[in-house]
Amino acid sequence: MLRKLILLMLLLTVAMLYCDPTEAAVRRRITIKTTPPGALVYIDDQEIGVTPVSTSFTYYGTRKIQIVKDGYETVTVLREIKPPWYQIPGIDFVTENLITREFRDERLLQFKLVPLRIRTTEELIKRGQELKQRARQRVVAPPGTQPRSLRQSYPNIPANPAGIPANNRRPVRVPQLQSQPRRLPQR
């Protein structure tokens, strides 16, 4: 088994010496189109441009795509970009370093934008009353969602970062604003 592994590594080293790795490449590109065109696109909170727009990318995985256009609902989606067969770990070493052919991975994402719906006065009043009712009940999360604890998202942050015992803490005094403004000395 060890001999086979050494032989494989030797063959790969020889193959790398005879191949020109600058010719081998994998080009990754994502294109986003919208109906109607002219929407501003953000990928992972970075502005990309106005649709139709294309950009190259390096890594596969889940991307946050946000599309914004005046007069239309904002679209925010999480899209998983899965690697093709030639980018599977192990195979990707060979395709990127030993094969002199260029591989192209071009992805097209299309979105249909929905016109912004103008809310009626009655809908706005009803929504305000619902928010008021939830505020009285001390519920701040939107209906249908559970409030999440920051401790679940950030478990490594200590509860008391300063290390001061709870019984030794002093309240911080905030200076009161004076009711009359101070006058600057005149020169």
C-alpha positions in Angstrom: 0.0 0.0 0.0 2.8 2.4 0.9 4.6 1.6 -2.4 1.5 2.4 -4.4 1.1 5.8 -2.6 4.8 6.6 -3.2 4.5 5.6 -6.9 1.3 7.8 -7.3 3.0 10.8 -5.7 6.1 10.3 -8.0 3.9 10.1 -11.1 2.0 13.2 -10.1 5.3 15.1 -9.5 6.6 14.0 -12.9 3.3 15.0 -14.6 3.5 18.4 -12.9 7.0 18.9 -14.3 5.9 18.2 -17.9 2.6 20.2 -17.7 2.5 23.9 -17.9 0.2 24.8 -15.0 -0.4 28.3 -16.3 -2.5 26.9 -19.1 -4.8 25.0 -16.8 -7.6 27.0 -15.3 -11.1 26.8 -13.9 -13.2 29.9 -14.6 -16.2 30.4 -12.4 -18.8 33.0 -13.3 -22.3 33.8 -12.0 -24.8 35.9 -14.0 -27.9 37.4 -12.5 -30.8 38.5 -14.7 -34.1 40.1 -13.5 -37.4 40.8 -15.1 -37.5 43.8 -15.5 -33.8 44.6 -15.8 -32.1 47.4 -14.0 -32.1 46.1 -10.4 -29.2 46.6 -8.1 -27.6 43.3 -7.0 -25.7 42.5 -3.8 -24.0 39.1 -3.2 -22.9 38.5 0.4 -23.7 42.2 1.1 -21.2 43.4 -1.5 -22.6 45.5 -4.4 -22.1 43.7 -7.7 -23.9 46.0 -10.2 -27.1 46.5 -12.1 -28.8 43.6 -13.9 -28.0 41.9 -16.1 -24.7 41.5 -14.3 -22.0 38.9 -14.2 -19.1 38.4 -11.7 -16.5 35.8 -11.1 -16.3 33.8 -7.9 -13.7 31.6 -6.2 -15.6 29.4 -3.7 -18.7 27.3 -3.9 -21.3 27.3 -1.1 -24.3 29.2 0.0 -24.5 32.8 -1.1 -26.8 35.6 0.1 -28.3 37.4 -3.0 -30.2 40.6 -2.5 -31.9 42.4 -5.4 -33.2 45.9 -5.0 -35.2 48.1 -7.5 -37.4 51.1 -6.9 -41.1 50.3 -7.2 -40.5 46.6 -6.6 -40.3 44.3 -3.6 -36.7 43.6 -2.4 -35.7 40.0 -3.0 -33.3 38.3 -0.5 -32.5 34.7 -1.0 -29.9 32.2 0.0 -28.7 30.1 -2.9 -26.4 27.2 -2.7 -23.9 26.9 -5.5 -22.7 23.3 -5.7 -19.4 22.4 -7.3 -19.4 20.5 -10.6 -17.8 17.1 -10.8 -14.4 18.5 -11.8 -14.3 20.6 -8.6 -14.9 17.8 -6.1 -11.9 17.7 -3.6 -9.2 15.4 -4.9 -10.4 15.6 -8.6 -9.9 19.4 -8.4 -6.2 19.1 -7.9 -5.9 17.2 -11.2 -8.2 19.5 -13.2 -6.6 22.7 -11.9 -3.0 21.7 -12.1 -2.4 18.8 -14.5 -5.0 19.2 -17.3 -4.2 22.0 -19.7 -7.8 22.4 -20.8 -9.8 25.4 -19.4 -12.9 24.5 -17.5 -15.7 27.0 -17.4 -18.4 26.9 -14.7 -21.0 29.5 -15.7 -24.2 29.8 -13.5 -27.3 31.8 -14.5 -29.8 32.9 -11.8 -33.0 34.6 -13.0 -35.5 36.5 -10.8 -38.9 37.9 -11.6 -39.5 41.1 -9.5 -42.9 41.7 -8.0 -44.3 45.3 -8.1 -44.3 47.0 -4.7 -47.8 46.8 -3.3 -49.2 50.0 -1.9 -50.8 49.4 1.5 -54.2 50.8 2.2 -54.8 53.1 5.3 -56.8 50.3 6.9 -53.9 47.8 6.5 -51.4 50.3 8.0 -53.7 51.0 11.0 -54.3 47.3 11.6 -50.5 46.6 11.4 -49.9 49.4 13.9 -52.5 48.0 16.3 -50.9 44.6 16.0 -47.5 46.0 16.8 -48.9 48.0 19.7 -50.6 44.9 21.1 -47.3 42.9 20.9 -45.4 45.8 22.5 -47.8 45.7 25.4 -47.2 42.0 25.8 -43.4 42.7 25.5 -43.0 40.6 22.4 -40.6 42.1 19.9 -40.2 39.3 17.4 -42.3 39.3 14.3 -45.3 36.8 14.5 -44.3 33.3 13.6 -40.7 33.5 14.7 -39.0 32.7 17.9 -36.7 35.2 19.4 -33.2 33.8 19.4 -30.7 34.2 22.2 -27.4 35.9 21.4 -25.8 33.3 23.7 -26.8 30.6 21.1 -25.2 32.6 18.3 -22.1 33.6 20.2 -21.5 30.9 22.9 -17.8 31.9 23.4 -18.5 35.4 24.7 -18.3 35.5 28.5 -21.3 36.7 30.4 -19.1 39.1 32.4 -16.2 40.2 30.1 -14.7 42.6 32.7 -14.6 39.9 35.3 -16.2 42.1 37.9 -18.4 40.2 40.5 -22.1 41.1 40.3 -22.2 42.4 43.9 -19.2 44.8 43.3 -20.6 46.5 40.3 -21.3 50.2 40.6 -23.9 52.0 38.5 -22.5 54.3 35.8 -23.5 57.9 36.3 -24.6 59.7 33.2 -24.3 63.5 33.5 -27.6 65.3 33.3 -28.1 67.9 30.6 -28.6 71.3 31.9 -31.8 73.0 31.1 -30.1 76.3 30.2 -27.4 76.4 27.6 -23.9 77.6 28.7 -22.6 80.8 27.2 -19.1 80.9 25.9 -16.9 83.6 27.3 -16.8 86.6 25.1 -13.5 88.0 23.8 
